[in-house]
């Protein structure tokens, strides 16, 4: 092992991680330059982690991956440029445009790593460092590759037992924290959590959504999709870039005004980018005014298009509308009859989901819709639902029958009825008596 002491003076300060110490103001004796030197803590696993980090970083020459300036031939220490700080330290000095650039550069770096089957597994704000740029501002690099995966073809010895949680609480993907194999989707999740932290200023808590609101609401879809608990539902790196582009397609500002303008243009027959409208609804779930006063006015053909494009997203919007109908909306400022529009909004989405045989979204929406419908108790709405239930058949009818089996009060409200579907017929022909209020 080459002795670093002959070439570098360490001194303080240093920071200590899980496997290593980093002296981030070391001095190179040859020219007095300030560099950072990283060496392992005591223990075999720490030593092996550092060796892996060196091997992988040397295998990934990319301007946004921390470069190695010097290293022990036996991989017992390495030297890298001294950073201006990390993203956690510099958050207050990074505006949204620079942060978006940082994400794009990180994705470019990860694309190279993933092409070689390297998944970082520990992306956090402290692991994204700022290096001095060449007169163009900061250059952001991904560092701390100690938990990186390597392809089995390299012949490396596994450093983690199967089932062992890895990464940093709140930032690591659920599958990584539960000890499952990490794929590229795990790094996408971590970038999404970093975005949530940056935009809200709150530290992420494992398994708790961290979505931006208010003046950062245009980022909401991006963060939500990147941090989907299901790895298969997260965007790949190309889709990640597209989602990031969409963040800046909608101007920042209060959602009610944008929703009102877009719906008004649709009702006037003017062209509107439906995708922007649907994203706005997804990004404004708690905005009762936008839902009740604007989205509820969307015509059936637009709602049907929404369901065809994004069944899960349309279902979430329908459930959110039901929540406003039953809890949030300030009805003291509206006539009671005002509820007909949002109820019709939900029923149109529910009907189209059933037409497309979207069983799981149908189950989610139906339970909330029935609760909202019974709360308002409009005879015309009840008549529509009875007609729909009478004609319903197939897999979605099975789902509705299951919902009613679990909630007999629903069958009591809509029965007696003679539907085509045997399961619904058994519940509705002689429904149970509704409990007294």
C-alpha positions, 0 to 999 in steps of 0.5 A: 500500500502506498503511504498517502502521508508522503504526498498529502497532509490531512489535518482537519476538518473531516466528516465520517460516513458509514464506511469511510472518513473524508478529509475534505481540506487535505493539502497536496504537498507537491503544489499546495493544492487543496483536495479531499482524501477518503479512506476507510474506517476500520473493518474489512467491509469498510475496506472492501466498500472503498475498493469497490467505490474506487473501481466503479468510479474509475470505470465511469468517466463522466463530467458529473461523476466525482473524478478520482485524482489519485489512488492507492494501488491497493485501493486503500484510499483515494483523492478527489477534488475539494468541493464547494459544498454539497446540495444540502449545504447549498440548497438556499443558494440553488434556484429552481432552474439550477436545480433542474439542470442538476437533475438533468446532469445527474440523470446523464451520469446515471445513464452511464452508470446504469449502462454498466449495471451500476446502481448507486443506491444511496443518492442523497443531498449530501452525496451530490457535490458542487465543484468549481466550474470553468467560469460557468458556475458550479458543476454538480457531481455524484459522489459516495459510490460505496453502496453501488451495485456491480454486475455479477460478471465482475466476480466481485464478492457480495458485500451485503447479505440478502434482505439487508436494508441499505441506503439512507432513510427517507431517500432510499427506495422502498425495495432497497430499504426492504433488502430487495435487489436494486434496479435503475428505478431505485436511483430514480426514486432517490432523485424524486425524494431529493426533489421533494426535499429541495422543494419543500424544505422538509426531510423525507420520512420513509414511506410518507409522500413528500409532494410540493404545494403552493408556488412549487405545485408545478413540480408535483406530478414529477415528484409523485411519479418518480417516487411511486412505491412500485418500481415498475411505475416510475419513469425510466431516465428518458421519461424522467427528462420528459417529466422534467421538461413538463415541469416548466411547461406550466407557468408557476402561479395559483392553480384556480386561475389556471384551471378556470382559464383552461376549462373556460377555453374547453367550454368555448371550443378553443384548443387546450392541451389536455395533458396539461389540464390533467396534470394540473388536476393531479397537482392540485388535489387539495384545491377544492375551488378548482375541483368543485368550480372548474374541473366539475364542469368538464364535458363528458368527452373530455372526461372519457379522454382522461380515462383513456389516457390515464385510468389511474390518474382519472380515478385519483381525481374522481376520488379527490372530487368525492373527498371535496364533496364529503369533507372539504368544499365550503358549501356555505357559499354554494347552493345545495344543487351545486353538488350535482356537477361534481357528482356527475364528474365522478359518475362519468369517470366511473362509467368510463372506467367500467367500459374499459374494464378497469377493475381496480380503479372502479373499486377505488372510485365506486366506494367513494362515489357511493358515499358521496352520492348517499350524502347528498341523496339526490333522487336524479343521481340515485336513478342514474346509479340504479340504471347503471347498476341494472346494466352492469356486467362482467368483471367490474360488476364483480367488483361492485358486488364485492364493494356492496358486500363489504358495505351493505348500506350501499345495497340498501340505498340503491335497492330493490333492483333486478340487475343483469349480474347475478352477484349484484342481483343477489344483493339488490333484489332484496337488499338489507334494511338500511340502518337507522341514522 
